[in-house]
Amino acid sequence: MGGVLTGLFESQLTSRHLDFAARELGAAKRGYYSIGSAGHEGNAALAEATRTTDPALLHYRSGAFYVHRCRKVPGLDPIRDVLLGVVAARSEPMAGGRHKVFGRAEASIIPQTSTIASHLPRAVGLAFALNRSGARPEWPADSVVLCTFGDASANHSTATGAINTAIHTAHQGLPLPILFVCEDNGIGLSVPTPPGWITTAYGTRPGLRWFEADGTDLPATLATARAATAWVRDHRAPAFLRLRTTRLLGHAGSDVESAYRSPAELAADAARDPLLATARLLSARGVDVIALHDRVHAAVTETATAVRTEPGLTSTAAVIAPLAPARPGAVRAAVERLHRPPDETSAPLTLAAAINHTLAEALTADPTVLVFGEDVARKGGVYGVTKNLRARFGPRRVFDTLLDEQSILGTALGTALAGFLPIPEIQYLAYLHNAIDQLRGEAATLPFFSQGRYRNGMVVRIAGYGYQKGFGGHFHNDNAVAALRDIPGLVLASPARADDAAALLRTCLAAARVDGRVCVFLEPIALYHTRDLHEPGDEGWVSTPGTEHAPIGSAREYGAGTDLTLVCFADTVPMCLRVARRLAADGIAARVLDLRWLTPLPASDLLRVARATGRVLVADETRRSGGVSESVLTALVDAGFDGRMARVTGADSFVPLGPAAAHVLLDEETIERAARELLRR
């Protein structure tokens, strides 16, 4: 035990001196990150109690854990790792200078930058995935997921929802081996946590095993950490460890604690310094703690001096390289492997049926594909899009979830990390907005902060847009896509018809698998079951999915008119086709361009058809401010298009209930009127 405690103390000392070095580098204008772990060094015991193959998603004050876990893996140098992150060096082994993270694949530490517990849903999803056939072999079936966070973050809806999901899952008898560790220092930024609050909030939750330890008492913390880890490993169920810590050196390097804390409070925290407690313990056992301190200090100082000259990232291309890897040839090959030629006797399909067919195709071809969300399994989705998939492929691969979008996306994040290809469904576009940071702050950033070493390829299906009749209002008719289009690296596909739905969905699935892309598949509710285009009974909007491949960023063109180009997507595609037919009756030759991909835009196709006609009208069903048309027109201007341009859009409004929706949604009459006006200019 003495040797173990001495090793832990060395990790504690290393973490503290790394904090000092970060501040010194910052003062010298060479360091860029100074949120430290001082006072939390008891978390080194967690690294001793867990295996190096237990996935760890860490709180930003878990420096001692990082040091000790890496010291258990031959060949790793946690001192250099951390300091390279502080100086934003491109040689930093995980993020490559993009951010200072605690992450090391060799030590099963998943890089996290969260300060508000947004990594908890992913951690729950990963724990859910570990005991499923097909999970990544680097994490043994009896692994435990460790997730650490602060007492202030424990109040965030992301944390409370994730912990609730873990309990809910385990309540159903499903394995959920996760140890939540709240590093409770009693304060968040400058706001105190009420004494006993974490115990009150989580200590009596049925289905959540409770452990507690004083993080300044290293032997007790190690004993409790071992007991908690063993319990989770044996029971495959969630547990919660409250690790009482103290916060030293303030929230961050620029924080002046005396502005909001009394001298007595600061003195009380200083008296609970975990390093002093461990030093006294080891000194009483005859360990030369001064010599150990000096050796650690020298090692950190030497490395801090060496990293000062490490170069950082020097170009835009270098910074964004991990964001959107693209291997179109490999994606095409993957689509061809997945696709089965259609039955020649098959009847033409609606858009909804084509999506169902393609999901079944993917589930058949790839055993790692999972389909899940609210109502997707037994009910088959609100609109029947996932009908019969559960019956065909079983509840382990097609399953219902809680009504919690953060947890749905967290399940996708965790299962993707474990090697699965998740297809989560968000029931309506408006419901995404309360969980979108799971895409922006977690899904999209993971490859960015790991140089692509960790990826979470997925295809998020979302029913959206307006024009839904009989069941409306702003939650079920939402046309806000700006927040999605603003996420770096995210692919946003939006089909209008059955054959495109199949082609785009296959491409998204292949891109998620091959390149780890995060794809959002935005489905127009009003077109799900549409069969006719021009007249009732013409069956002009059904089709049989063929063998066509739809590369990311490629548009679909209708007609070859030379007078006008109508640019559209989703619901406005059939509208523009009907408008084009009426224009043709008056001798006006218009072509229609369905963007299909809203991010990235099909810029080359767009410019080509614009130049072919010299006039472009964008029919954009999203809002005028922040809508798709802004980027379409900007793309044309940036490319030097000097023809005539105009746009018609939805209003800057939420969609009201009932017939009033017609006042804020784009309609065919408006499109046609704008087209004729543009032709008169």
Buried (B, 14 or more C-beta within 10 A) or exposed (E): EEEEBBBBBBBBBBBBBBBBBBBBBBEEEBBBBBBBBBBBBBBBBBBBBBBBEBBBBBBBBBBBBBBBBBBBBEEBBBBBBBBBBBBBBBEBBBBBBBBBBBBBBBBBBBBBBBBBBBBBBBBBBBBBBBBBEBBEEEBEEBBBBBBBBBBBBBBBEBBBBBBBBBBBBBEEEBBBBBBBBBBBBBBBEEEBBEEEBBBEBBBEBEBBBBBBBBBBBBBBBBBBBBBBBEBBBEBBBBBBBBBBBBBBBBBBBEBEBEEEBEEEBBEEBEEBBBBEBBBEBBEEEEBEBEEBBEEBBEBBBEBBEEBBEBEBBEEEEBBBBBBBBBEBEBBBBBBEEBBEEBEEEEEBBBBBBBBBBBBBBBBEBBEBBBBBBBBBBEEBBBBBBBBEBBEEBEEEBBBBBBEBBBBBBBBBBBBBBBBBBBBBBBBBBBBBBEBBBBBBBBBBBBBBBBBBBBBBBBBBBBBBBBBBEEEBBBEBBBBBBBBBBEBEBBBBBBBBBBBBBBBBBBBBBBBBBBBBBBBBBBBBBBBBBBBEBEEEEEEBBBBBBEEEBBBBBBBBBBBEBEBBBBBBBBBBBBBBBBBBEBBBEEEBBBBBBBBBBBBBBBBEBBBBBBBBBBBBBBBBBBBBEBBBBBBBBEBBEEEEBEEBBBBBBBBEBBBBEEEEBEEBBBBBEBBBEBBBEBBEE
